[in-house]
């Protein structure tokens, strides 16, 4: 395929995602006033367990508490994004919470909340190493938002080996 054909294909895919994502977001909102709605929360809990594996507490009650606190920080982070970035993220999440979008973009047949950590990790790795830039961008958005919101809390710094800010 020639360069012009690849550029046309990429542009067509981006326009298609925007149209499909925008339409799906109107049907089932994933962001409400800059906060994650229930379908997007289910997606991010699955992604969080996969991305943060090894950093989360292993005891189930402590892990649930850590994930709940993390979701609050994630909501705060998303609410602080500019409106156009929130709109793009909303389109991405709307596609990913739909069954056809989840299967096409993430390669995950099981719904996010029911998928195992291993299944979500495999889907994320496939997105990361995809030849399609759109899948890679979706991976980096999910991973970066998840990790940034988790490690923004002082109680998680120990896992990074960061002692905290120095006294001046």
Residue pairs with C-beta under 8 A, 6 or more apart in sequence:
1 9
10 133
10 134
13 132
13 134
14 134
17 91
17 92
17 95
17 134
18 91
20 95
20 101
21 90
21 91
21 92
21 94
21 95
21 101
22 91
22 94
24 91
24 94
24 95
24 97
24 98
24 101
25 31
25 90
25 91
25 93
25 94
28 37
28 39
28 94
28 97
28 98
29 37
29 90
30 36
30 37
30 39
30 40
30 90
30 93
30 94
30 97
31 37
31 40
31 78
31 86
31 89
31 90
31 93
33 79
34 75
34 78
34 79
34 81
34 86
35 75
35 78
35 79
36 44
36 71
36 74
36 75
36 78
36 93
39 93
39 97
40 93
40 97
41 71
42 97
42 111
42 112
42 113
43 93
43 96
43 97
43 112
44 71
44 74
44 142
44 145
44 146
45 67
45 71
45 112
45 113
46 112
46 113
46 115
46 120
47 112
47 120
47 124
47 142
47 143
47 146
48 56
48 67
48 70
48 71
48 146
48 150
49 56
49 67
49 117
49 120
50 117
50 120
50 121
50 124
51 124
51 142
51 143
51 146
51 147
52 70
52 146
52 147
52 150
53 117
53 121
55 150
55 156
55 159
56 63
56 66
56 67
57 63
57 65
57 66
69 153
70 149
70 150
70 153
73 149
73 150
73 152
73 153
74 145
74 146
74 149
76 149
77 145
77 148
77 149
77 152
78 86
78 89
78 145
79 86
81 89
89 141
89 145
92 138
92 141
94 101
95 101
95 105
96 102
96 105
96 106
96 112
96 138
97 112
99 111
102 108
102 109
102 111
102 112
103 109
105 127
105 134
105 135
105 138
106 123
106 124
106 126
106 127
106 135
106 138
107 123
107 126
107 127
108 115
108 119
108 120
108 123
110 116
110 119
112 120
115 123
124 139
124 142
124 143
126 135
127 135
127 136
127 138
127 139
128 136
128 139
128 140
128 143
130 136
130 139
150 156
151 157
151 159
151 160
154 164
157 163
157 164
